[in-house]
């Protein structure tokens, strides 16, 4: 299989989606991908970050994680997004980054990339599915190829059962409720595998 380059792009305030991104990195590397884990820039004012000890701690702990650039999108054969839901929608930090991709889109440089998404919320019906589908709307405009996990592996059931992309709930202590690591790793491997098929097909 052609060597697949995967960008895992996440936004995380208190660490949940950073954890999902790390699990996805582990799965993708097992599948033989070259991986970059990248965060989108934080837009919230420092006063807001400092008012929440968990947010402040995570913000400081991930200072060394590189911020995503448009060049990373161009580099990648595949992209996995990991985001919290904000009222059933994409958080503004991720949306702002996606809104800067018009130039690449106009040049056709986002077409045919394999993309997938993961999401978190504080309760089981907190908009996870709607958030993933909202993000995928942008991907359809890109001409990207959405790689949903569906129910292609048993891990989906213990990981929350979301066929659109692994979704987790977070308890009051900030811990992930579901046993989601295997589901995330399967989703990453599946995304890398499909990206490899696309890359091979386009080179053929």
Secondary structure, DSSP 8 states (H G I E B T S, - for coil): ----EEEEEE--SSSHHHHHHHHHHHHHHHTT-EEEEEE----S-HHHHHTSHHHHHHHHHTTTS-B--HHHHHH-SEEEEEEEEETTEE-HHHHHHHTTTHHHHHTTTTTT-EEEEEEEESSTTSSHHHHHHHHHHHHHHHT-EE---TTSSTHHHHTT--SSS-EEEB-TTS-B-S--HHHHHHHHHHHHHHHHHHHHHHH-
